[in-house]
Amino acid sequence: MIAFNPDAMIGLAVTLALGFGVKPLVKWVGDSLPIEPHNSDLEPYCAKLREMKAAGEWIGHIERPMFFAALWITNGWPILSSWLVFKLAYYWQGANFTSYPVEPPSKEQAAYIVAKRQIGTHHVATSLVGTGANILIALIGVVVGNSIV
């Protein structure tokens, strides 16, 4: 049976409260990475890409308490590492933006490669910043919870 631990509840509350700062951080990082069309005819599609929303915010709401719990309990490292391995596999599969053609590309192909790299970099950078911030916030929550006397 799990017993109520007020220190853990305070640490979790700190983790959840600090979590509200992750979205502005991820937005700031995303805004610093351009997504530009490689062809002016494609601007409407690039604009749509810039405005697309992903489930990252919802994943963060799940990650923060999960990371807090994994860091709070003595043997929680398998939970934390399993989730990070899962995310690694997901992003590895979904963010293949570094492949280049075997032959030197034409001007249009080179512009497409740049656009593909911009989109991939934007996706990976915002995801990694969000995950890193969630782990850091969970650690702060654990420190606060453990420092209560």
Buried (B, 14 or more C-beta within 10 A) or exposed (E): EEEEEEBBEBBBBBBBEBBEEBBEBBEEBBEEBEBEBBEEEBEEEBEEBBEEEEEBBEBBBEBBBBBBBBBBEEEBEEBBEEBBEEBEEEBEEEBEBEEEEEEEBEEEBBBBBBBBBBBBBBBBBBBBBBBEBBBEBBBBBBEBBBEEE
